[in-house]
Amino acid sequence: MRIVIVGASLAGATAAATLRDEGFDGEIRLIGAETQLPYNRPPLSKGYLRQQERFEDQLVKPAAYYADQRIALTLGVRATAIDAKQKLVELEGGERVAYDRLLVTTGGRNRTLSVPGATLEGVFQLRTVEDCDRIRAATRRARRAVVMGLGFIGSEVSASLRQLGIEVAAVEGARVPLARVLGDEVGQALAAIHREKGVELVLEDSVAALEGSDRVERVRTRKGRVLPCDMVVAGIGIVPNTELLAAAGAEVDNGVLVDEHCRTSLPDVFAAGDVTNHLHPVFGRLRVEHWNNGYQQGRAAARSLLGGAQPYDYIHSFWSDQYEHTLEYVGFATRWDRLVFRGRLETRKFLGFYLDSGIIRAAVGLDRGGDPDDPKADGELKAAASLIRNRVSVDPAKLSDEAVELRSLVTPVTGR
């Protein structure tokens, strides 16, 4: 059997490695548009951006691994078409690659920055290591930066730039950082941290124009603020790279639609990672853009490619390092009717539980909770993940009571 993977990403490389780990001895070809070996992206906004970590240490696998495991790498070449009937992938230059089963892990790309002045020198977006290298070069001479957006990329870049000694003003349309994901209360705690570190938060506002002669010199906001700067980093989100699959006839809606086994609507075509809108047994349909999902879904897709029957039911989690603080989150909640805290927000060491009709949908920990994915750990967020998986109805008073161990609230649910 020949398995072709289009997208030399975390998900794609992890899937290739998992195929070998699971004993698959057939052909594997991994095709990627970037010229670099598959690598992990989280350090691009953190340690690698601050020049504290080496790129070689971010590789999913070292170069020798692919040769040793007979994984054929084709890098710096974009797939241009999929013929699902003939089971062929066409590449730039005209090569046609036959497959028995195909996995697409093409990820996403930055949203287009469309404000006036977007093409000025000194204006950056962050997605690839080359993007990060350009930002790193700019930080050597920059004194003042403007960051557009305070999602995860914007928040982490703001923190890293401040740690490099650069003055930072961050422009965000919401009332607090990460409001859509974490809500106002947790967002206020993060906002206080950024302010204490010297970030000027320009909230409930947006960028109207980037101005300068040849290089960006200032940012003008819609509310009339003028922010002088030497560089701009826009963290305005990504869009999934679904065009290849859509043109082949796959069903697409905010990502390519896959079932609980990572299967697209095309025969013998699977997908994993940022590009997917996947069906989850606990959360329903969702698209997730975090490292943990790329890794876990890459592994799940590999097993599905080999005929495995286990659904992809990972309870999603992610982390974000900002300054000396670590934020960890488990679950998935787009709405909640109650947010219950264990610990006090002002101490900046707390857990928050997002409840909907009495059921925990997600939990967040700031400098508290432990890694929910660590099999050896016995932390609070690991217990929260069990509560979320089992859809346990929990008394909010017990959630907030430090004397009540979260593990004691976990009761297995059967018959679902």
MARVEX-371427 format. One line per 2 residues: number of its first residue (from 1); their letters; for each residue x, y, z of C-alpha. Coordinates in nm, 4 decimals. Layout:
<pamars>
NUM) a) X,Y,Z  ... .
</pamars>
This chain:
<pamars>
1) mr) 0.0000,0.0000,0.0000  0.1205,0.3497,-0.0892 .
3) iv) 0.0350,0.6305,0.1510  0.0931,0.9877,0.0386 .
5) iv) 0.0836,1.2776,0.2861  0.0409,1.6280,0.1453 .
7) ga) 0.1588,1.8813,0.4026  0.4987,1.8404,0.5697 .
9) sl) 0.3607,1.9882,0.8908  0.3508,1.8750,1.2524 .
11) ag) 0.0387,1.6710,1.1748  0.1845,1.5277,0.8543 .
13) at) 0.5235,1.4342,0.9981  0.3637,1.2925,1.3132 .
15) aa) 0.1312,1.0807,1.0996  0.4249,0.9471,0.8964 .
17) at) 0.6152,0.8559,1.2132  0.3065,0.6934,1.3660 .
19) lr) 0.2552,0.4794,1.0561  0.5997,0.3315,1.1083 .
21) de) 0.5468,0.3006,1.4838  0.2284,0.1058,1.4130 .
23) gf) 0.4188,-0.1391,1.1944  0.3238,-0.0140,0.8477 .
25) dg) 0.5908,-0.1317,0.6054  0.4597,0.0119,0.2787 .
27) ei) 0.5556,0.3257,0.0883  0.5222,0.6644,0.2589 .
29) rl) 0.5779,0.9903,0.0750  0.5618,1.3219,0.2599 .
31) ig) 0.5216,1.6310,0.0404  0.5522,1.9886,0.1668 .
33) ae) 0.5464,2.3388,0.0227  0.8015,2.4744,0.2717 .
35) tq) 1.1689,2.4012,0.2114  1.2338,2.3271,0.5793 .
37) lp) 1.1992,1.9912,0.7462  0.8706,1.9659,0.9412 .
39) yn) 0.8977,2.1753,1.2568  0.7031,2.2901,1.5609 .
41) rp) 0.5587,2.6414,1.5363  0.4902,2.7430,1.9021 .
43) pl) 0.8503,2.8589,1.9685  0.8267,3.1049,1.6767 .
45) sk) 0.6367,3.3480,1.8981  0.8357,3.2660,2.2094 .
47) gy) 1.1840,3.1229,2.2660  1.2953,3.1136,1.9035 .
49) lr) 1.1764,3.4698,1.8439  1.3768,3.5808,2.1487 .
51) qq) 1.6831,3.3968,2.0091  1.6913,3.1690,2.3125 .
53) er) 1.6204,2.8479,2.1210  1.7710,2.6944,1.8077 .
55) fe) 1.5673,2.6022,1.5018  1.7206,2.2525,1.4936 .
57) dq) 1.5602,2.1849,1.8308  1.2139,2.2617,1.6886 .
59) lv) 1.2220,1.9874,1.4246  0.9513,1.7221,1.4570 .
61) kp) 1.2158,1.4651,1.3626  1.5812,1.5091,1.2617 .
63) aa) 1.6718,1.4707,0.8945  1.8229,1.1250,0.9421 .
65) yy) 1.4976,0.9884,1.0811  1.3152,1.0117,0.7482 .
67) ad) 1.5873,0.8244,0.5630  1.6153,0.5614,0.8353 .
69) qr) 1.2398,0.5051,0.8322  1.2107,0.5043,0.4508 .
71) ia) 0.9855,0.8105,0.4468  1.0374,0.9812,0.1096 .
73) lt) 1.0513,1.3585,0.1600  0.9618,1.6055,-0.1140 .
75) lg) 1.0084,1.9599,0.0187  0.9667,2.3005,-0.1423 .
77) vr) 0.7048,2.1655,-0.3829  0.3345,2.2495,-0.3722 .
79) at) 0.0588,2.0033,-0.4598  -0.1649,2.1609,-0.7235 .
81) ai) -0.4445,1.9071,-0.7708  -0.5972,1.5866,-0.6386 .
83) da) -0.7691,1.3429,-0.8737  -0.9733,1.1349,-0.6310 .
85) kq) -1.1050,0.9025,-0.9029  -0.7637,0.8069,-1.0380 .
87) kl) -0.6010,0.8447,-0.6952  -0.3358,1.0873,-0.8112 .
89) ve) -0.1784,1.4003,-0.6635  -0.0345,1.6483,-0.9112 .
91) le) 0.2642,1.8586,-0.8064  0.4168,2.1799,-0.9327 .
93) gg) 0.6244,2.0904,-1.2360  0.3762,1.8285,-1.3494 .
95) er) 0.4755,1.5179,-1.1512  0.1776,1.2928,-1.0773 .
97) va) 0.2015,1.0881,-0.7591  -0.0157,0.7790,-0.7213 .
99) yd) -0.1604,0.6814,-0.3836  -0.3727,0.4102,-0.2302 .
101) rl) -0.4616,0.6326,0.0635  -0.4030,1.0038,0.0934 .
103) lv) -0.3667,1.2235,0.4029  -0.3914,1.6024,0.3645 .
105) tt) -0.2291,1.8117,0.6397  -0.1902,2.1465,0.4629 .
107) gg) -0.2642,2.3582,0.7706  -0.3508,2.7241,0.7277 .
109) rn) -0.2135,3.0564,0.6138  -0.2249,3.4066,0.7573 .
111) rt) -0.5307,3.6160,0.6890  -0.4615,3.8875,0.4351 .
113) ls) -0.3672,4.2185,0.5964  -0.5694,4.4644,0.3910 .
115) vp) -0.5363,4.7988,0.5697  -0.3661,5.0886,0.3866 .
117) ga) 0.0100,5.0662,0.4236  0.0159,4.6891,0.4657 .
119) tl) 0.2985,4.6539,0.2124  0.5366,4.8980,0.3855 .
121) eg) 0.8734,4.7709,0.5015  0.8706,4.6730,0.8669 .
123) vf) 0.5201,4.5178,0.8578  0.5185,4.1469,0.9446 .
125) ql) 0.2961,3.8490,1.0006  0.4100,3.5314,1.1742 .
127) rt) 0.3474,3.1811,1.0458  0.6716,3.0294,0.9170 .
129) ve) 1.0279,3.0200,1.0446  1.1230,3.2591,0.7609 .
131) dc) 0.8608,3.5043,0.8911  1.0126,3.4750,1.2362 .
133) dr) 1.3662,3.5251,1.1055  1.2569,3.8519,0.9436 .
135) ir) 1.0957,3.9681,1.2682  1.4058,3.8699,1.4636 .
137) aa) 1.6224,4.0752,1.2272  1.3931,4.3768,1.2710 .
139) tr) 1.4090,4.3559,1.6510  1.7825,4.4220,1.6435 .
141) ra) 1.7246,4.7846,1.5463  1.3641,4.8499,1.6505 .
143) rr) 1.2755,5.0545,1.9570  0.8964,5.0676,1.9285 .
145) av) 0.6565,4.8050,1.7927  0.2833,4.7853,1.7366 .
147) vm) 0.1145,4.4466,1.7596  -0.2198,4.4047,1.5859 .
149) gl) -0.4462,4.1627,1.7710  -0.4237,4.0070,2.1156 .
151) gf) -0.5098,3.6495,2.0414  -0.2474,3.3885,2.1236 .
153) ig) 0.0050,3.4972,1.8605  -0.0387,3.8670,1.9394 .
155) se) -0.0183,3.8125,2.3152  0.2913,3.5928,2.2920 .
157) vs) 0.4668,3.8214,2.0441  0.3890,4.1231,2.2649 .
159) as) 0.5443,3.9427,2.5609  0.8519,3.8355,2.3631 .
161) lr) 0.9117,4.1852,2.2245  0.8900,4.3340,2.5724 .
163) ql) 1.1358,4.0721,2.6968  1.3684,4.1920,2.4215 .
165) gi) 1.3398,4.5473,2.5569  1.1201,4.6871,2.2792 .
167) ev) 0.8373,4.9269,2.3615  0.5068,4.7671,2.2608 .
169) aa) 0.1591,4.9032,2.1920  -0.1003,4.6331,2.1197 .
171) ve) -0.4264,4.7121,1.9384  -0.7227,4.4828,2.0028 .
173) ga) -1.0899,4.5155,1.9115  -1.2200,4.3413,2.2234 .
175) rv) -1.2232,4.4747,2.5788  -0.9470,4.2382,2.6939 .
177) pl) -0.6913,3.9989,2.5434  -0.8261,3.6582,2.4390 .
179) ar) -1.1822,3.7590,2.5260  -1.3459,3.5244,2.2741 .
181) vl) -1.1681,3.2166,2.4107  -1.1318,3.2943,2.7814 .
183) gd) -1.3927,3.5589,2.8631  -1.3595,3.9008,3.0213 .
185) ev) -1.2575,3.7938,3.3716  -0.9576,3.5853,3.2702 .
187) gq) -0.8801,3.8392,2.9990  -0.8627,4.1151,3.2602 .
189) al) -0.6026,3.9156,3.4542  -0.3941,3.8790,3.1374 .
191) aa) -0.4384,4.2466,3.0559  -0.3053,4.3417,3.3993 .
193) ih) 0.0032,4.1249,3.3422  0.0769,4.2896,3.0067 .
195) re) 0.0299,4.6389,3.1495  0.2645,4.5640,3.4395 .
197) kg) 0.5247,4.4466,3.1881  0.4968,4.7768,3.0041 .
199) ve) 0.2666,4.6964,2.7117  0.0364,4.9821,2.6144 .
201) lv) -0.3022,4.8197,2.5536  -0.5179,4.9973,2.2975 .
203) le) -0.8445,4.8105,2.3479  -1.1849,4.8287,2.1781 .
205) ds) -1.0116,4.9843,1.8783  -0.8683,4.8680,1.5463 .
207) va) -0.6028,4.9718,1.2970  -0.7212,5.2094,1.0260 .
209) al) -0.3895,5.2597,0.8453  -0.0164,5.1965,0.8591 .
211) eg) 0.1772,5.5065,0.7605  0.5304,5.5946,0.6570 .
213) sd) 0.7346,5.6930,0.3524  0.9012,5.3627,0.2611 .
215) rv) 0.9037,5.1974,0.6025  0.6265,5.1923,0.8605 .
217) er) 0.6588,5.4864,1.1000  0.3237,5.4977,1.2768 .
219) vr) -0.0119,5.3274,1.3133  -0.3370,5.5219,1.3003 .
221) tr) -0.6376,5.3631,1.4732  -1.0054,5.4031,1.3889 .
223) kg) -1.0579,5.5987,1.7105  -0.7876,5.8445,1.6127 .
225) rv) -0.4882,5.7224,1.8121  -0.1487,5.7666,1.6477 .
227) lp) 0.1122,5.5135,1.7597  0.4715,5.5785,1.6476 .
229) cd) 0.6639,5.2604,1.5696  0.9588,5.1019,1.3889 .
231) mv) 0.7822,4.7735,1.3175  0.4360,4.6150,1.3152 .
233) va) 0.3443,4.2515,1.3764  -0.0089,4.1541,1.2759 .
235) gi) -0.1615,3.8597,1.4603  -0.4989,3.8548,1.2869 .
237) gi) -0.5547,3.4813,1.2573  -0.5295,3.2178,0.9874 .
239) vp) -0.7548,3.0591,0.7264  -0.7387,2.6848,0.6515 .
241) nt) -0.5753,2.5779,0.3260  -0.8768,2.3907,0.1916 .
243) el) -0.8521,2.4882,-0.1754  -0.6797,2.1666,-0.2850 .
245) la) -0.9455,1.9464,-0.1287  -1.2360,2.1701,-0.2268 .
247) aa) -1.1289,2.1597,-0.5921  -1.1170,1.7807,-0.5704 .
249) ga) -1.4787,1.7737,-0.4517  -1.4389,1.7352,-0.0749 .
251) ev) -1.6995,1.8918,0.1513  -1.5632,2.2117,0.3050 .
253) dn) -1.7049,2.4456,0.5703  -1.4544,2.6407,0.7816 .
255) gv) -1.2038,2.3682,0.7066  -1.2430,2.0371,0.5290 .
257) lv) -1.5150,1.8315,0.6939  -1.3875,1.5051,0.8387 .
259) de) -1.5636,1.2442,1.0481  -1.4471,1.1032,1.3808 .
261) hc) -1.1970,0.8867,1.1908  -1.0387,1.1824,1.0036 .
263) rt) -1.2045,1.0755,0.6763  -1.3066,1.3396,0.4226 .
265) sl) -1.6048,1.2928,0.1902  -1.3654,1.1657,-0.0788 .
267) pd) -1.2845,0.7920,-0.0882  -0.9543,0.6997,0.0772 .
269) vf) -0.8736,1.0669,0.1454  -0.8114,1.1678,0.5071 .
271) aa) -0.7146,1.4993,0.6675  -0.5689,1.6182,0.9984 .
273) gd) -0.4527,1.9335,1.1752  -0.5438,2.3006,1.1260 .
275) vt) -0.7092,2.2327,0.7905  -0.9825,2.0130,0.9382 .
277) nh) -1.3248,2.0788,1.0788  -1.3632,1.7527,1.2628 .
279) lh) -1.6520,1.5702,1.4233  -1.5845,1.5154,1.7930 .
281) pv) -1.7947,1.2848,2.0151  -1.7975,1.5368,2.3016 .
283) fg) -1.7783,1.8793,2.1353  -1.9530,1.8218,1.8034 .
285) rl) -1.7993,1.9933,1.4997  -1.4995,2.2161,1.5581 .
287) rv) -1.1783,2.3397,1.4017  -0.8782,2.3701,1.6325 .
289) eh) -0.5501,2.5454,1.5525  -0.3279,2.4370,1.8396 .
291) wn) -0.0108,2.2256,1.8513  -0.1703,1.9554,2.0638 .
293) ng) -0.4398,1.8942,1.8039  -0.1885,1.8782,1.5193 .
295) yq) 0.0090,1.6148,1.7073  -0.2831,1.4128,1.8410 .
297) qg) -0.4897,1.4202,1.5235  -0.1845,1.3317,1.3153 .
299) ra) -0.1469,1.0171,1.5252  -0.5180,0.9400,1.5045 .
301) aa) -0.5244,0.9861,1.1269  -0.2333,0.7446,1.0829 .
303) rs) -0.4219,0.4761,1.2710  -0.7343,0.5422,1.0668 .
305) ll) -0.5306,0.5139,0.7464  -0.4396,0.1639,0.8617 .
307) gg) -0.8031,0.0725,0.9247  -0.8230,0.1477,1.2969 .
309) aq) -1.1724,0.1798,1.4438  -1.0921,0.4120,1.7374 .
311) py) -1.2552,0.7548,1.6906  -1.0550,1.0718,1.7428 .
313) dy) -1.1876,1.1722,2.0831  -0.8941,1.3659,2.2297 .
315) ih) -1.0098,1.6221,2.4857  -0.8476,1.9272,2.3353 .
317) sf) -0.5927,2.1256,2.5296  -0.3384,2.3982,2.4659 .
319) ws) -0.0907,2.6154,2.6487  0.0471,2.9668,2.6136 .
321) dq) 0.3641,3.1052,2.7724  0.3615,3.4805,2.8310 .
323) ye) 0.6513,3.6277,3.0314  0.7032,3.3997,3.3327 .
325) ht) 0.3384,3.2887,3.3281  0.1905,2.9730,3.1765 .
327) le) -0.1711,2.9509,3.0707  -0.3163,2.6019,3.0165 .
329) yv) -0.6612,2.5153,2.8858  -0.8509,2.1926,2.8413 .
331) gf) -1.1833,2.1353,2.6657  -1.3667,2.3541,2.4178 .
333) at) -1.6256,2.6195,2.4970  -1.7680,2.8796,2.2628 .
335) rw) -2.0361,2.9758,2.5117  -2.0963,2.9311,2.8827 .
337) dr) -2.3524,3.0503,3.1323  -2.1269,3.0370,3.4381 .
339) lv) -1.7560,3.0728,3.5071  -1.6441,2.9328,3.8434 .
341) fr) -1.3005,2.9995,3.9910  -1.0850,2.7968,4.2261 .
343) gr) -0.8314,3.0380,4.3682  -0.8437,3.4152,4.3345 .
345) le) -0.7893,3.6008,4.0091  -0.5800,3.8683,4.1777 .
347) tr) -0.3236,3.6093,4.2887  -0.2684,3.5079,3.9224 .
349) kf) -0.2650,3.1435,4.0272  -0.6109,3.0050,3.9670 .
351) lg) -0.8359,2.7628,3.7838  -1.1475,2.8656,3.5950 .
353) fy) -1.4282,2.6285,3.4940  -1.6599,2.7122,3.2037 .
355) ld) -2.0046,2.5643,3.2659  -2.3047,2.5356,3.0363 .
357) sg) -2.6254,2.4129,3.2023  -2.4200,2.2746,3.4893 .
359) ii) -2.1827,2.0744,3.2663  -1.8120,2.1629,3.2501 .
361) ra) -1.7193,2.2365,2.8894  -1.3665,2.3703,2.9491 .
363) av) -1.1205,2.4697,3.2189  -0.8305,2.7126,3.2288 .
365) gl) -0.5359,2.7340,3.4645  -0.2988,3.0250,3.5096 .
367) dr) 0.0255,2.9001,3.6679  -0.1797,2.6158,3.8125 .
369) gg) -0.3336,2.2885,3.7079  -0.0560,2.0776,3.5549 .
371) dp) -0.0318,1.9270,3.2087  -0.3620,1.7508,3.1273 .
373) dd) -0.1834,1.5305,2.8700  0.0925,1.4024,3.0988 .
375) pk) 0.0085,1.0354,3.1716  0.2261,1.0444,3.4851 .
377) ad) 0.0728,1.3638,3.6224  -0.2127,1.3767,3.8664 .
379) ge) -0.2986,1.7432,3.8243  -0.6182,1.9398,3.8465 .
381) lk) -0.6567,1.9966,3.4736  -0.6213,1.6241,3.4106 .
383) aa) -0.9140,1.5700,3.6477  -1.1011,1.8500,3.4694 .
385) as) -1.0465,1.6706,3.1374  -1.2175,1.3623,3.2822 .
387) li) -1.5101,1.5740,3.4004  -1.5400,1.7237,3.0532 .
389) rn) -1.5168,1.3864,2.8772  -1.7850,1.2321,3.0999 .
391) rv) -2.0067,1.5425,3.0838  -2.0466,1.5350,3.4585 .
393) sv) -2.2913,1.7733,3.6225  -2.0953,1.9351,3.9054 .
395) dp) -2.1991,2.1471,4.2015  -2.0288,2.4886,4.1421 .
397) ak) -1.9674,2.5214,4.5163  -1.7537,2.2078,4.5084 .
399) ls) -1.5614,2.3341,4.2061  -1.4654,2.6502,4.3915 .
401) de) -1.3879,2.4767,4.7209  -1.0130,2.4194,4.7594 .
403) av) -1.0837,2.1473,5.0143  -1.2614,1.9318,4.7554 .
405) el) -1.0283,1.7312,4.5336  -1.1340,1.7527,4.1698 .
407) rs) -1.0616,1.3814,4.1290  -1.3405,1.3074,4.3774 .
409) lv) -1.5917,1.4683,4.1418  -1.5073,1.2397,3.8494 .
411) tp) -1.7752,0.9740,3.8120  -1.7688,0.7473,3.5080 .
413) vt) -2.0740,0.7754,3.2848  -2.1989,0.4656,3.1060 .
415) gr) -2.4535,0.4128,2.8332  -2.3489,0.7070,2.6160 .
</pamars>
